Amino acid sequence: MKSIKELMDLSGRTALVTGGAGYIGTAFCEALAEAGANIAVLDISEERTHEAAQAIEKRFNVKTMPLAIDLSDEAAVVASPERAAETLGGLDILVNCAAFVGTSNLSGWVTSFEQQSIETWRAALETNLTAPFALIQAATPFLRKSGHGSIVNIGSTYGVVGPDMSLYEGTAMGNPAAYAASKGGLTQLTRWLSTVLAPDIRVNSISPGGIARGQDEKFVERYEVRTPLKRMGKEEDMKGALLYLASDLSAYVTGQNLMVDGGWTAW
């Protein structure tokens, strides 16, 4: 029987992480690299992507590859698994972490439902749902060949439950329909793929709760009161969940959505 240390060991495996230079994406890259995986860091900013890849390589002594790609560029997206596999010697793990959160110049995002624009809706679904579909499709031959193929999609509590809009009253924050719909779609895509790609590839998802990043104090206070563990999440809270689903620790787990939300969705 393998030890826990052996089951979590990712030495010799390669992971492709979208949004890998972002807050949670960086934590994911660190967790996988610390377990021995080589990392392809995919993000939209060429500078941040290269910096993240270099930092991971230096800190954990693994091979890395920066992939500066806009997820709306279909050709670049579908080419990235092959590029990663050729450079890093295969592909074993795919983490779809990148998300559209309204950081573009599009309007109609954080506003009333009546004012939310179709253009922004389409942009959110393109990044949060269509790009993962295309990336998974392109990665499937490499993940099948791996013998340890694991896909981890990053959803959200708001892909599972409806929003409590009172949390946002008196703040500049909001909760757009497109974010919830795209994340809910990604969670259902996870379930669909888990049966279709089995037994060669396992497919699971993680749905994080709110992560503390200097939000309005009124929002934070309301959020913490509504959370059983009485705090917002941290990036490092996601590391264990990702390592579990990416490694052989979860070799008999597929089609699951792991809530990492401090108990937010438990009541």
C-alpha positions in Angstrom: 0.0 0.0 0.0 1.3 3.4 -1.0 2.1 6.0 1.7 0.5 9.4 1.8 3.8 10.9 0.8 3.9 8.7 -2.3 0.3 9.4 -3.2 0.8 13.1 -3.2 4.1 13.0 -5.0 3.9 14.7 -8.5 7.5 14.3 -9.4 7.9 13.8 -13.2 4.4 15.1 -13.9 3.4 18.3 -15.7 0.6 20.7 -14.9 -0.9 23.5 -17.0 -2.6 26.2 -14.9 -4.6 28.9 -16.4 -4.7 32.2 -14.5 -1.4 30.9 -13.1 0.0 34.4 -12.4 -3.1 35.5 -10.5 -3.9 35.3 -6.8 -5.3 31.8 -6.5 -3.4 30.6 -9.6 -0.1 31.4 -8.0 -1.1 29.4 -4.9 -2.0 26.5 -7.2 1.3 26.6 -9.0 3.2 26.7 -5.7 1.2 23.7 -4.4 1.8 21.6 -7.5 5.5 22.6 -7.8 6.1 21.9 -4.1 4.8 18.4 -4.8 7.3 18.0 -7.6 5.3 18.9 -10.8 6.7 20.9 -13.7 4.4 23.9 -14.4 3.1 25.6 -17.5 1.9 29.0 -16.3 -0.8 30.4 -18.6 -2.0 34.0 -18.1 -2.9 37.1 -20.1 0.0 39.4 -19.1 3.3 38.5 -20.7 5.3 40.2 -17.9 3.5 38.7 -15.0 3.4 35.2 -16.6 7.2 35.2 -17.1 7.8 36.5 -13.6 5.5 33.8 -12.1 7.2 31.0 -14.1 10.7 32.2 -13.1 9.7 32.5 -9.4 8.3 29.0 -9.3 11.3 27.5 -11.1 13.7 29.2 -8.8 11.9 28.4 -5.5 10.9 24.8 -6.2 13.6 23.6 -8.6 11.1 22.4 -11.2 10.8 23.1 -14.9 8.4 25.8 -15.9 7.0 27.4 -19.1 5.3 30.8 -19.4 2.3 30.9 -21.8 1.1 34.5 -22.2 -2.3 33.9 -23.8 -5.6 35.7 -24.0 -8.3 33.1 -23.5 -10.4 34.7 -26.1 -7.8 33.7 -28.7 -9.1 30.3 -29.7 -6.1 29.3 -31.8 -3.6 30.1 -29.0 -5.8 28.3 -26.4 -6.1 25.0 -28.3 -2.4 25.0 -29.2 -1.3 25.5 -25.6 -1.6 21.8 -24.3 0.7 20.6 -27.2 3.1 23.4 -26.5 3.3 22.5 -22.8 3.6 18.8 -23.5 6.4 19.3 -26.0 8.4 21.6 -23.8 7.9 20.0 -20.5 7.7 16.3 -21.5 4.0 15.6 -21.4 0.8 16.8 -19.7 -0.8 15.2 -16.6 -2.8 17.9 -14.9 -5.0 20.7 -16.2 -6.2 23.4 -13.9 -8.8 25.9 -15.3 -8.4 28.8 -12.8 -8.6 31.9 -15.0 -11.8 33.8 -14.8 -13.5 36.9 -16.2 -14.2 39.1 -13.2 -15.0 42.4 -15.0 -11.5 43.7 -15.3 -11.9 44.6 -19.0 -13.1 47.9 -20.4 -16.6 46.5 -21.0 -19.5 48.1 -19.2 -22.6 46.5 -17.8 -20.9 44.2 -15.2 -21.3 45.4 -11.6 -24.7 47.0 -12.0 -28.4 46.2 -11.6 -29.7 43.2 -13.6 -31.6 45.4 -15.9 -28.3 47.2 -16.8 -26.1 44.2 -17.3 -25.0 44.1 -20.9 -25.2 41.2 -23.3 -21.7 42.0 -24.6 -20.2 41.6 -21.1 -22.3 38.4 -20.6 -20.7 37.0 -23.7 -17.2 38.0 -22.7 -17.7 36.3 -19.3 -18.9 33.1 -20.8 -16.1 33.1 -23.4 -13.4 33.2 -20.7 -15.1 31.2 -17.9 -16.8 28.5 -19.9 -15.9 28.3 -23.6 -12.2 28.6 -23.1 -12.1 25.7 -20.5 -14.1 23.6 -22.9 -11.7 24.3 -25.8 -8.7 23.8 -23.6 -9.9 20.5 -22.1 -10.8 19.2 -25.6 -7.2 20.0 -26.8 -5.6 18.6 -23.7 -7.6 15.3 -23.7 -5.1 13.3 -25.9 -2.2 14.2 -23.7 -4.1 13.6 -20.5 -5.2 10.2 -21.7 -1.6 9.2 -22.5 -0.5 10.3 -19.1 -1.9 7.5 -17.1 -2.6 10.0 -14.3 -4.8 12.5 -16.1 -6.5 14.9 -13.8 -8.6 18.0 -14.7 -9.5 20.5 -11.9 -12.0 23.2 -12.8 -12.3 26.2 -10.5 -15.9 27.2 -10.0 -17.5 29.4 -7.3 -20.0 29.2 -4.5 -22.1 31.5 -6.8 -22.1 28.7 -9.4 -24.0 26.6 -6.8 -26.2 29.0 -4.8 -27.9 32.3 -5.4 -26.4 35.6 -4.2 -27.3 37.4 -1.0 -27.4 40.9 -2.5 -27.6 42.6 0.9 -23.9 41.9 1.3 -23.2 44.5 -1.3 -25.4 47.3 -0.1 -23.6 50.6 0.3 -20.5 49.3 -1.5 -19.1 49.5 -5.1 -19.2 45.7 -5.3 -21.8 43.6 -7.0 -22.7 40.1 -8.3 -23.3 39.8 -12.0 -25.5 37.1 -13.5 -22.9 36.1 -16.1 -20.4 35.2 -13.4 -22.8 32.9 -11.7 -24.1 31.3 -14.9 -20.6 30.7 -16.3 -19.4 29.1 -13.1 -22.5 27.0 -12.7 -22.0 25.9 -16.3 -18.3 25.0 -15.5 -19.4 22.8 -12.6 -21.9 21.0 -14.7 -19.4 20.5 -17.5 -17.2 18.9 -14.8 -19.9 16.3 -14.0 -20.5 15.7 -17.7 -16.8 15.2 -18.5 -16.2 13.0 -15.5 -18.3 10.2 -17.0 -17.4 10.8 -20.6 -13.6 10.9 -20.1 -13.5 8.1 -17.6 -11.7 5.9 -16.9 -8.6 7.6 -18.4 -9.1 11.1 -17.0 -10.5 12.2 -13.7 -12.5 15.5 -13.7 -13.3 17.4 -10.5 -13.9 21.0 -9.5 -13.3 23.3 -6.6 -15.7 26.1 -5.6 -14.0 28.7 -3.5 -15.8 31.1 -1.2 -14.9 34.7 -0.9 -11.2 35.5 -0.7 -10.0 38.4 1.4 -8.4 41.1 -0.8 -9.1 44.4 0.9 -12.8 44.5 0.1 -15.1 47.2 1.6 -15.2 46.7 5.4 -19.0 46.6 5.3 -19.0 43.7 2.9 -16.3 41.8 4.9 -18.2 42.2 8.2 -21.4 40.9 6.6 -19.7 38.1 4.8 -17.9 36.9 8.0 -21.1 36.9 10.0 -22.7 34.7 7.4 -19.8 32.2 7.3 -19.6 29.4 9.9 -15.8 29.7 10.2 -16.2 33.5 10.7 -13.6 34.7 8.2 -13.0 35.1 4.5 -10.8 32.7 2.7 -7.1 33.0 1.9 -5.3 31.8 -1.2 -3.4 29.2 0.8 -6.7 27.7 1.9 -7.1 26.4 -1.7 -3.7 24.6 -1.9 -4.7 21.4 -0.1 -7.9 21.0 -2.1 -6.0 21.4 -5.4 -3.2 19.0 -4.4 -5.8 16.4 -3.3 -7.7 16.5 -6.6 -4.6 16.8 -8.8 -2.7 13.9 -7.3 -3.2 10.2 -6.6 -4.6 11.1 -3.2 -7.9 11.3 -5.0 -7.3 8.5 -7.5 -10.8 7.1 -6.9 -12.6 10.5 -7.0 -14.2 12.0 -10.1 -17.2 14.2 -10.9 -17.1 16.0 -7.5 -17.3 19.7 -6.7 -15.4 20.4 -3.5 -16.7 23.5 -1.6 -13.8 25.4 0.0 -16.0 28.2 1.5 -15.7 28.1 5.3 -19.1 26.6 5.4 -20.9 29.3 3.5 -23.1 26.9 1.5 -23.8 24.6 4.5 -26.8 26.7 5.6 
